[in-house]
Amino acid sequence: MIGIFGGTFDPVHYGHLRPAFEVQEELGIRQMHFVPLRDAPHRGQPEVSPELRCALVRAALGRRSGVCVDDRELHRDGPSYSYDTLASFRQQWPNEPLVLLLGEDAFRSFLSWHRPLDILELAHLVVMQRPGEHQFDSQLQALITDRQADSPGELHDASAGRIYFQQVMQLDISATRIRELCTAGRDISYLVPDAVAEIIERLKLYTGKL
Ligand code: ATP
């Protein structure tokens, strides 16, 4: 099983890394690909170039096995649609289960993404959520009712098409807050791996002084 975790990663932080690791462990994902998007179709453009955001993820992952930074979106023009990214993964791994990780906030708008139902032909969705009650709008709820997997084993039995909810530890860290701290000249230790903080400081990223 291959995991795909897309994001702007502007910059990557422990709020990305810990939940991704928990999903990897729980589901038995053999390789987790962190995919920085080049161009963000659903939001404002990232502050730092795609190449540098990739370099930050690479530094965050270090030499750890079972994880990698995947720069395939950097080589594609136009908006970085998840559908296109997953189609390219599917070409590379025609039969293996693929799982796309996303936070619950991102999942809530899933049906407004480019070709959402075709995405489910290519991959499973794993929604990382907080403990507690979760309400979804009726269209999304219908999709969940149709597709929900009750155990990780069900994701191994098919190569795509199921939706699995996993509770992960919530670390209330956002890239927005980290950028704000940098701009204010504050220290970002313990929010990101040391190797990431070191690059951000050395290159004066997010200080508004580039
Ligand atoms: P920004 O503050 O710039 O909006 P972000 O910190 O939310 O960025 P993204 O790169 O946009 O980071 O997020 C990529 C994915 O990681 C999304 O699916 C998002 O839901 C998830 N994510 C981001 N922060 C956390 C967190 N603290 N805990 C769990 N999931 C997170």
Boltz pocket constraint, residues with backbone or C-beta under 6 A from the ligand:
constraints:
  - pocket:
      binder: B
      contacts: [[A, 6], [A, 7], [A, 8], [A, 9], [A, 10], [A, 11], [A, 14], [A, 15], [A, 16], [A, 19], [A, 101], [A, 102], [A, 103], [A, 104], [A, 105], [A, 106], [A, 128], [A, 169], [A, 170], [A, 171], [A, 172], [A, 173], [A, 174], [A, 175], [A, 176], [A, 177]]
      max_distance: 6.0
